[in-house]
Amino acid sequence: MGFHLTIDAWARRKWWAVLVFSAVLGGIASVAASLPDLYRSTATVIVEREQVSEAFVRPSVTAELDTRIQMIREQVMSRARLTELINRLDLYADWRKKAPLDTVVERMRRDIQLDLKGVDQPMSGRSATIAFAITYVGREPQMVAIVANALAALYVEENTKIREGQAVRTAEVLKTQLQDVKQALDAQERRTSDFKLSHAGELPQQVEANLASLERLNTQLRLNGENQLRAIDRRERLEKELAETAPRSEPATVLSPDEERRIKLRQELVDLRHRLTAEHPDVVRLAGELQSLEQAAAQTPAPEKDPAISTVPKRDVKQAVSDVEAELRSLKEEERALREAMGAYEQRVEIAPRRQQDLQALSRDYEATKDRYDTLLKRYEEAQLAETLEQGRQVERFRVLDQAIAAREPAAPGRLRIVMMGFLLAVALAAVAVLTAEKLNTAFHSLDELREAIGLPTVVRVPLIRSAADIRRRRWRMALAAATAAAGVVLIVAGSHRLARGNEQIVRLMERGHL
């Protein structure tokens, strides 16, 4: 019964189904035929890694490749860059006449796609970018290819500018830092040099020399004391001899050769001791010779002297006393100078540990600054080498691997797919229209329905006898309905054509997953 009911419904509502099916399919087919063709071109840019090993040259550009590509994308997609490209290639001429420039720029951003291509790294599990594709979609295949190549060139140019600029800035920053550290290093060198000059003799490396000087001065002081004792003894003998001399002056007695020799040796020994140390060979030789003569004189009995007659003139004795006193004054002055010098050397030795601490502090600061200077100098040389390599394109760079070419077939719309979807939609809507019309129509379509509704089994059917006027009116109504339906279908097709003609938004909406 369901099959018969469906057949009966189709017989009654077939024109409704045909009308809905024709209208829907005609409209969708008109849309599919009227939509503009969109072409797509893709330029592939490969990332060429460093041609010089990082073991020899440390790269100055340390940003991740994916991050740098996204940064370049933002620069390429900027309003200024896209505006310059639109004006240079005369893109979106129709849109620029009816829409503001910002809208046109935004539409171009939607027409550009960036697709990163990478390989999986087995060690880290991350994907390493080795290339990327730049795709542009437009209505003119030749212009689409030109725009895609222009965008790829912009990526290559921006990457080169970024790398060269970063290398130059790195070298400049390191140069500035190097100059500052060099000035600090020179200042510390001057402070260290001034410290050593202002504390000459007090430095720790001079302690041994100071101790040796102290030992030498101590020896000289001891010899000075011995010389003073000898001079004092000599003065006492001369004063005693002067006291024993007669009050009158007598002619001097002729001295023996040994006595004259001893007096001469004493005078020479005094002169040498003023100029040389006690350990000097000449001093030792004269002292030994004088001692031998004095021992020989002591063993020889002295001749008897007339107490009334002086053997030495009084004037010569006084002169000898004066000489001895002058020698004593000289020895005391020498002793004072020696003690002052010893005090100065002792002070130097005592203050040496404190000077060593000060010098170590200066040395630590100098060494720290020197290490920093050496590090910066090495990094600056590496930055200069990296800058040279960047300018010579010997490091990582972008290169257009495959240039975009004009597409032979449009990428969108997929007209066959749209028509097939429209056909299925038209069939579904036609079925819905038939069911809806059946539900809304409350008339009885058969005698059985009437009997069932009123409960009278004796109801009979009387055939309708149509007159010629009824037949004419029925034909006119059918013709009018057909004309109206045809006009509606034509209007729908025309409206669909007007709506879809040149409308890229519908294409992008329908082909969202394919563009």
Number of C-alpha atoms within 10 A of each C-alpha: 6 7 8 9 10 13 13 13 16 17 10 14 19 17 15 17 22 18 20 23 24 22 22 23 23 22 24 26 22 22 27 23 19 18 24 21 21 21 24 26 24 25 24 22 24 18 18 14 13 16 12 15 11 10 7 8 17 15 22 22 19 10 10 8 15 13 10 17 19 12 15 19 16 11 16 19 18 14 16 12 14 19 17 11 17 19 11 9 13 11 18 16 12 9 13 16 9 9 10 10 15 12 12 21 22 14 13 19 16 12 15 18 14 14 11 15 15 13 12 11 10 8 6 8 9 11 12 15 16 17 19 21 21 22 24 27 25 24 18 15 21 16 20 25 25 19 26 27 24 17 23 27 18 17 22 19 15 20 19 18 14 15 24 21 15 18 24 20 15 20 22 15 14 20 19 13 16 20 15 13 19 19 12 16 20 15 13 19 15 12 14 18 12 12 16 15 12 10 13 11 18 24 22 19 11 15 20 11 14 22 16 13 16 21 13 14 19 15 15 19 21 14 17 23 15 13 19 20 13 14 21 16 13 16 20 14 13 19 16 11 15 20 11 12 20 15 12 11 13 15 11 13 11 10 11 8 9 13 14 12 13 18 13 12 18 15 13 15 19 17 13 16 19 16 9 15 18 20 13 11 11 15 20 14 13 16 17 12 14 19 14 13 17 15 11 12 14 10 9 9 8 8 6 6 9 8 10 11 17 21 17 18 18 21 10 12 17 15 12 17 19 14 16 23 16 13 20 20 13 15 20 15 12 16 20 13 14 18 16 12 15 21 13 16 22 17 13 22 21 13 15 20 15 13 18 15 12 15 17 12 13 17 15 12 14 20 14 13 18 18 12 16 20 15 13 19 19 13 20 21 16 18 26 20 18 26 24 16 20 25 16 9 15 15 23 20 19 23 17 19 14 14 18 25 18 17 17 10 11 17 18 22 23 16 17 12 11 16 20 14 14 21 19 14 16 24 18 14 16 24 20 14 20 21 16 11 16 15 9 8 9 8 9 11 12 9 13 11 12 16 15 10 10 9 10 10 11 7 12 10 8 6 6 6 7 10 9 9 9 11 11 12 12 13 12 12 12 12 12 12 12 14 12 12 19 15 12 14 21 16 14 19 22 16 15 21 20 15 15 21 17 15 15 18 12 17 21 17 10 15 14 10 7 10 19
